[in-house]
Amino acid sequence: MSRSATSSSPDRAAIAVIDAPSNLGLRPPRPGVEPGVRRMPDALRAAGLVQRLRARDAGRVEAPAYSPEPDHIIGFRNGAALRDYSQSLADRLSPLLDGEEFVLVIGGDCSVLLGSGLALRQRGRYGLAFVDAHDDFSYARDRKRYQGYFTAAGLDLGLATGHGPPALTDLRGQSPYFQARDVVHLGLVLEEGDKSDYEFESFERSGIHSIDAHAIRRDGAAVAGRAARSRLEAMPTQGFWIHVDADVLAERVMPAVDSPNPGGLDFEQLRALLAQLLASPQAVGMELTIFDPDLDPDGRLAKQLAETVAGAFEDSGRWPSSAVASAR
């Protein structure tokens, strides 16, 4: 049965998929172990996502080597590598954004937002639908303790809106990549200690509009998605980007992330939420981040995530169900 998100669908655009297998924005899960999110593109491709979407393969932007060591100059782990990689990713995304295709970036960790944001900012002013269980904006209260060890995957929204070292926030003089008032945050889950350990009040007064996980469950994911879409479409921007962190899903359904949470969404809720955002003709692209195949040895979760994303495209009405279904 069709579950189209809109009664009058926008014109269909082709989809271009590009891999961004970076793990530069994460801390090591254990001493001597490199974060496994660098294999996320391979896992989702193996699960059939690109075929399901009948997407054009736009290639891959390889990341520099990961280092667990602190970077006391920039202040963020792998800071110099992140600075360079973000610009390389932006350069690869720019011609894709110039075309007629919808761009799908398969990360990688959340720090790929810096490359996406830079590419968009170089074109003009864009909004951001930020789907994540964490605010990724608030710094730890004890900043001196973490100087050099900050992780860009946990502060990507803060960096992308201009809060942090210029080496990451002001690439090519383009800070901020997104204005805070042009951001809608979806799926926030506050856990014990978040307000006491982090400068959460900075997020609350940032101007970012938040629709948290409780509101999504209470009102329904489709309702929340429509509200976010309406707000983003009303902004004086050239369009908007969608950022999706797999940890917006509850730990019971998605444990294969670096920072699982117990109060997130289920797969159906994420599908309904994304369908509403994807239905907008102003949505120019989306990135998927944080899923760690090392924590999914049988590939079951990768298949569920791929099914959710492909289903959201189908349900949006922007990509006809026949186009997705025929690739199954």
N, C-alpha and C positions, 0 to 999 in steps of 0.2 A: 504494500500500500504506500502511495506517495505521501510524504510529509513535507511538502514544499513550504519554505519559510515565508514566501510571499505569494500573493495572488497574481501580481504582475512582475515578472522576473526581469532583471536587467539583461542586456546582451551578454551572451557567453563570450568569454575570452579564453584563449589557450593558457595553459599553465606551464611555466618554466621552473624546473627544480634544480637548485644548486646546493651542493653539500658544503657545510662549514664545520668540519670535524675538530673543533677546538676544545681543549679542556684547560686552557690557560687561566681561566677565571676561578678555578676550584682549588681547595686545599687537598693534600693527599688524604684518601680515606683511611689509610694506615701508613705507618712509616715504611718507606721503600716501595709503596704501591702508587701507581699513576691512576688518576680518575679515568673510568672506563667510558665516559660519555663521548670520547673521540670516535667510538664505534657506532654511535647512534645512527648516522646516515646508512651505514652498511646494514644494520639490523632492520631499519624500516624499509629499505629497498628490498631486502630478502623477504620481508613480510608482504611484499607486493604493492606498497603504497604508490610508487611511481606508475606502475602498470594500471592500477585501479583508476588513477586519475587521467590516464592517457596523456601524461605530461611529457614535455620535451626535456631531455637531459641537458642541463646547462653546465654540467661539469662540477668541478670541485676546487675549493680554495684550501690548500694544505696549510696547517698551522705550524709555527715554529716549534721546536722541541720544548717539552714541558720541563720546568724546574721546580722542585719543592722549596728552594731557598728563598729567603726574604729579599725584597727589593727596597732598600732603605732610601733610595734616591727618589723614586716615584711614590713609594709608600704602599704599593700593591704588589702582591706576589705575581711574578711574571710581567711586571709593569711595562718594561721596554718591549717585550715580545707582543704584548697586547696592543701597545701603541702602533707597532708596525703592522700587525695582523689586521687590525681594524681598518687601516687605510687600504691594505690589499683587498680585503673583502669589499669595501666600499667601491673600489675601482672596478671590481668584477660585477657588482650589482648595478652600477650606474647605467651601462648600456641596456641592461634588461629592463630597468625602470623606464628607459626612454622608449621602449617598444610598446606593443599592444597587449603583451602577456601579463598575466597575474604571476607574481614571483613567490615561490615557496622555498624558503631556506630551511634545510634540515641541519640543525646543530648536532653536537656541540652544546656547550654550556651557555648560560644566559648572557655572557659577555659579548656574544655575537651581535647583541643589540647595538653596541657602539659602532660597528661597521655598517649595519643597516641604517642606523640613525644618521651617521655621517653622509651616507649616500643620499638619503632623503633630504637632509638639510641643504646639501649642495644644490638641490633642485628647487628648494623653496621651503614653505612652511607646511608641515604635516602633523596630523594628530596621531595618537597612539592608544590602541586598546591593549592594556597590559593584563594578561590573564595569568595569575600567579597566586599561590597561597601566602607568600611573604610580600612585605611591602618593597623590599629590595631598594630602599631609599634611606632608611635610618642607620646612622653610624652608631657603633658601640659608644657608650658614655665615656669609657676609659680609652680614649683614642691613642694615647701614648703607648699603652700596652700592646696595641695591635699594629702600630706603625711599621710598615714593611711587610706585614702579614695580612693586610686586608685582601679580600678576595672580590674580584670584579663581578663574579656571578651572584654574589649576595648583595651587591650595591649597584647593579647595572642601571636601575631606574634613576637612582641618585646621580650617577655619572652622566647618564644621557640627558638629564635635565640641568646639568651644569654644576653639580655639587661634588667637588673633588679636585684632584691635581690637574692642572692644565694639560699635562702630557696625555691624559685620557679624556678630559672633558672638552678640550678646545683644539682638537685636531684641525689643522688647516684654518684656524681662526673661525670655526663654525659653531662655537658654543652659544646657547645650548642646542643640542640636536632636536630636542622637543621642548616646547614651552610647557611648564607644569600645568597650566590651565587648559592645555590641549590634550591632556592625558585622562583616560578613564581606566581606573584599576578595578579588576574583577576577580573575586575569589579569595580575598584576604581572610586568613585565619589567625587570630591572635592566640598565642599560647602563653602559659605562665612564664613570667619573667621578661616578656617582650618589652613591656613598658618600663620596667625598672632597669633593664640591662641596656636598652637602646634608646636613642633620642627620638622616640616615636612621635613626640609632639611636633617635630620638624615635618614629618609626613602629614600630620593633621592640619598644619597651617600652610602647607605647600601650595594649595590651590588645586591639587589633584583630586578629581572626583572619584570616590570609592563606593563600589557596590560589593559588599563583603559576602563570604560564603553563606552566612546565615540568611541574608536577604535573598540570595539566589535560591536557596532551598525553600524559604518561606513563600516567596512570590512566584517561583517557577523560573527555570533557566531561560525559557523562551521570552518571558516577560522581561527579565533582567537584560537579556541580549538586545531586545528591541529598545529598551530604555537607553542602553549604552550606545547603540547605533544612532538613535535619534539625536543624542547629545553630540556625538562625533560628527554627524552630518550637518549639524547647525553651526559648527565652528568655522571661522573664516580661514580655512586651510584648503590645500589642493587635494586632499584625500587623507586616508589614514592607513597605518600599518598595524598588524596584529601580532603580538608577542604571546607565545603560549609556553609556559613552563609546566612540564608533566607533573610537578609536585602540587599543582592545583587539585589533582585527584587525591582522594583520601588514601591513606596508607593501606587500608584493607583491600583496595582494588589496584593500587599502584605503589608497591614497596620499592620498585627499582629506580629510586632517585636518591640524590645525596642527602636530602633533608626532608624525609617523609613527615607528613602531618596527619593526625587522626581525624581532623574535622573538615576535610575537603569534599569535593564533588565526586559523583560516580561517573562512569563513562557516558551514560545516557544524558546526564545533565551537561557534561562538557560538549557533547555532540549538539545538543539543542542550543546551547549558548553560542557556539561557533557558527552554527548555521545562520543565525540572525546577523552576525557580524559579516559573514561572507556574502550574504545576500545584498549588501550595500554596493552600489556601483562605485562608491568612493573608496572602497577597500582596494588597495593597490598591491598588497602582498602580506605574507605571514611567515613567521619563523617558529620552528618547533625546537624545544631545548630540554636539556637535563636528563632525559631518559638514559639509564645506564645499562647496557646489555650485559655487563658482567654480573649484574644482579638478576638476570633473566635467562638462566642457562638453557631452558627448553624453548625459548622464543615465544612463549604463550602471551606474555605481556606486550611484546612488540606487535604481535598480530592484533591484539585488542586495541592498542593505540592507533595502529594503521587503519583499522576498521572504523574507529571513531572519527578520525580525521577525514577519511574518504567519505564516510556517511554524512558528515557535516557539509562537505562540498555538495553532495547529492541533494541533501535536504534544503540547501539554500535556494534552489531554483535557478541559480546563476549558471550552474553546470547541469544540463539535463540528466535525469537518472539513467537514461539509456547509455550515455557516454561513460558513466561509471560502471554500470552493471555489465556492459558488454566486455569490459576488461577484466572481469572476475575470472 
